[in-house]
């Protein structure tokens, strides 16, 4: 299970994204929390020209760090790398048990 390094009530406003919820990756059953990139305009990780915030509005917290993503109800598109042309390499993950957190 990969949790964010902060909670919504103990985050640095503008620097830490609001955590929206969690989901379980269907193949391996690992659970991941995800946050909103729009909520952290000063976050170094949250702004990136090759992984557009419009196309990938979420950040996923993994044991290796953070990844850009678009999390839908039953699928998530995760940016796993950057190719030699500077374009994002995307994996499609089937998901289960997506749950949105109650926001303060």
N, C-alpha and C positions, 0 to 999 in steps of 0.2 A: 504494500500500500504506500502510495506517495502522497504526503500531505504538504501543504504550503508551509513556508518557513514563518508565517505570521497568521494571525486570526483577524477577522474583520474589525473587532473592537480594539485590537492592538497592532495597528498598521501605521506606517508613516504615510500620512495623507499626501497624495501626489506621486509617491515613490513606489508604494506597494499596491498591486492591483486588488480590487475587491474580489473576494472569493465567492463565486456564484453557486458552486455545487460540486458534485462528484459523479463519477460513472465507473463502471466496471468494464474492462476490456474483455470481449467475449471469448477469445481463444485461450488465453492464459488465466483469466479471472483476476488480474491485478486491478486494484482500484486507484483512481487518480482524481485529485482535486483540480478544478480549473477556475481561472479568474478572468476578469474583464480588462483588456489592455487599455480601453478608453479611459478607465478610472485612474490611470497612473501616467499622466502626461510627462512627468519628470523621470520616469523609470528608464534607465539606460537600456535595459533589455526590451522594454515595451515599444520603443520606436526603432524601426528598421526599414530601410528603403526597399530591400528585396523581398521581404515578407510583409506585404501591405496590411495595414490594420483593417482596411475595409474587407479584404479577402480572408484574413485570419484574425478575427477580433478577440480571440481568447489566448490565454497562456495556460499551458498544462504544466503542473509541477511533477517532476519525475525524480527518481533517486539520483540520476545523472545531472539534474539541473532543470531548467525551464525550456519549454518548446512552444513555438507558435502553433495555433490550431484554430479550427472552426468546429465547434462541438454542436452537433444536432441531437435529435432525440435518440436515434438508434445507430448513428455512425459519427465518427470524428475523423477529420482530415488533419493530419499532423505533419508539420514541417520537420523532417529528420536530418536534412543536410542542405548544402548549397552546391549546385553543379558548377562546372568550369566556366559557364556563361553567366554565372551570378543569379541563376534562377533557383527557386526553392524546389527541393526534392520532397515529394509528398507521399505519405502512406495513408491508406484508408483503413481505419480500425472499426470493426463492428463492435457495438457497445450494448451493454445491458444495465438495467437498474439506474438510469440517470436520475439524479435527484437534485433539485434546486434548493438551496438553503434559504431560510427566511432572512431577509436583509434587515439590518437595524434601521 
